[in-house]
Amino acid sequence: SGSSSRRAPNAPPYSHNAPPPTPRPQHTSLAAMEVAAAATAATAGGVGMGLFSYNRGNYMFDQKNHYARFTAGLNMAIAQTGMYRQDIAQLTELTVSRQDCYHGIAAMGLTILTAIYCPGRVGLHTPPPPGWLMGLMFVNIAGCYMFLGLTLWLAMHASMRADTAATHMLTRFVRLPIPSQGMLDKARKFLASFEEQPLKEVFRVPFTRHDKPGQGKKGGYNEDREIDGDAARRARHGYDVPAWYKKEKAVDNSHASETIGSMMPLDARGTAPEHFEAYREIQQEWFPYDVYARLSIFLAFMHLIHCWAYQQIGHQFQETRAIFACFCVILCMFVLQHSILTLDIVPRGVPLQRLGPFALWFAYAAAVIEYARWFNPATQAIGFVLVYIAYGIHIVYTLQLLYLCAPAQEPPAVAESPGASWWPGEWRLPSAFQHAIWLVAPPKKLEDGQTDIVGELRAAQRGGSATPGAATESEKRADVHRALGKQGESPAWFNVKVGLVAMVIAWVFLTFGFTIEVINQGTSHPSLLNAPGMPNNLRDPRYRPAKVGLHEPTEVGTGGVLHGPARGVHVSGVERRLQAAAEAGLDRRGVAEKLRGLLPMLQGLSLGAAPAAPPAQLAAAQVASDLAVQWPAFFEPRHLAYDPSAAPEAPVAAALSRQGRGLVLDATSGAALQRFVLEGLVGHGALVSASWDHSGLLVATSSGAVLECAGRPGAGGRSS
């Protein structure tokens, strides 16, 4: 035939018995190849579309979860920030309410103290007590005024500073992390953004890794917290995360929350939320004022109790003469002071502060000696010793208070327990009062099970850890006291210290002044002021001219001549015998000479000597004789006064009882002539003496009043 067949090079030779191969058409081979290629392309397209749809579905699912997680995290951060704002408000309210309490107590103390100092002051209506007792009282009054004033100012500073700090933080730093429109837009994804992903992510085969560690790559994703193994197998971590997740992570960390400016050195931070660290740093500016306002209350009331007890000693001895009642008052004040010392002070070393209340007993014993009925030089010396002991106790007591109120150099750590006070160990506070200051500072760390979402967002934005490293206690203490001055002490403690030092100086000066009085007592050395024992309204007139209103009656303590009960009463309406006698030409010098001549005889009588011989005119007088008088029923005569106008041969006398009943009788026969009653005697006390002259009857009462009954007693049966 015209066609020839070709054999493959390695084909076996044709067998002569086998049929010849059938020739394949060439167009059939090409079609098969085209079908195979089409099948391969269809398979590849199907696989590609499947991978594209699979990864696109994952992308859509991740974007929904991402936006839901983004908003959920912000909602939780907003809720937690609201709780943080409440933390700041409650911490500040604790300080402010405590200072308000101190203000009220100080105002009450000032009211009581003013009542003691002004209307209740001893020596206002009567002669004052001895100078050493007045010194004990007034130095304690001055100290109480000083510490009450410090309480008001320290508490006012702490309250206002805390309010200012809280307002500043709440309006500038601790704000709700509300997302902006831009943050929400960045968190939102369009589905078309899937086209921006790398092809290896668009067509990633399932169960293969997204990425693997390589050169220049640091760390992984979702490995900043501890999770269990099962969760680690279920969650994306390390480098096995999609590319879009890496981009979302960067966007979220950069725009999820704005970071507040740090207000403390990094070394002073702890592991607590940042608002706690910031508040604790600011709290260093007012916590000393808070603490020493509380200590000033303690110091003020200890001085108030002392001054009130000394005032009672002066009042009971000088004015009421109630020695046993005064003992009961001192006992109660003594117990009260020891109770306050027990409640406020933790024993540290030798409890010398317990000596302070004992000064009351030494002052009480010295006052008993001072007001003894009979004078004895040896007893007076014992009284001086007791006064010195009282002054010495106050000096030692004040020095001990100065020691106890000083900030401790190495204060013990305060254990944090539920419902108790707590402050950092680097805060230098007086450890003797640590249980009585009720100070609460923000915690240094979160309790187990608590999470700081806001801190995590800020740390992620910074690219660092949520728990910055903390410094040592000594470094923190240096940071706390960096603004306290050259001596490293708070101005609040400096003011209290100066007040206590001033009290020590006052007690030493008072002791020195009492020593001068002891040295000069009983000598001819003139007194520095008016003579001891004179009322406070009197002044030494030797060096001062008479004041305006000399002739006006003045009532001390009742408003005086212009505003008191005696307003409008003038000398012209009052009869004064000596003044009338002086105007009539009385020889004052002669009267003074006669009185001086009687002084030796009076001195002899006081010493028990026999009376001197009476003058001739007295010796010539008729010797008194007993008379038999028929006294009226229930009439008890105590005083006898003779009528100077009666004839010598018919003398007349008036007998008076203590109640003001009287009887005019014949001094010769004893016959009763006239009965009478004195009117206007009620309220002036019992009669102690009586005299009858040409003007009438003059009587004196037990209250010190001198009353005059003009005319002849018994006229009409009544005299007034």
Secondary structure, DSSP 8 states (H G I E B T S, - for coil): --------TT-----SSS-------HHHHHHHHHHHHHHHHHHHHHHHHHHHHHHHHHHHHHHHHHHHHHHHHHHHHHHHHHHHHHHHHHHHHHHHHHHHHHHHHHHHHHHHHHHHHTTT-TTSSS----HHHHHHHHHHHHHHHHHHHHHHHHHHHHHHHHHHHHHHHHHHTS------HHHHHHH---GGGGGGS-HHHHT--TTS-S----TT----BS-SS---HHHHHHS--BT-S-HHHHHHHHHHHHHS-------S-GGG--BS-HHHHHHHHHHTTTHHHHHHHHHHHHHHHHHHHHHHHHHHHHHIIIII--HHHHHHHHHHHHHHHHHHHHHH----SS-GGGGGGGHHHHHHHHHHHHT-SS--HHHHHHHHHHHHHHHHHHHHHHHHHHHHHS--SS-------TTS-B--TTS---GGGTTSS--B---SB--TT---HHHHHHHHHHTS-SS-----HHHHHHHHTTTSTTTT--HHHHHHHHHHHHHHHHHHHHHHHHHHHHHHTTSS---SSS-TT--TT---TTSS---TTTTS---TTTTHHHHSTTTT--GGGS--HHHHHHHTT--HHHHHHHHHHHHHHHHHHHTT-------HHHHTS-----------TT----EEEE-TTS-TTS-EEEEE-TTSEEEEEETTT--EEEEEEESS-TTS--EEEEEEETTEEEEEETTS-EEEEES-TTGGGEE-
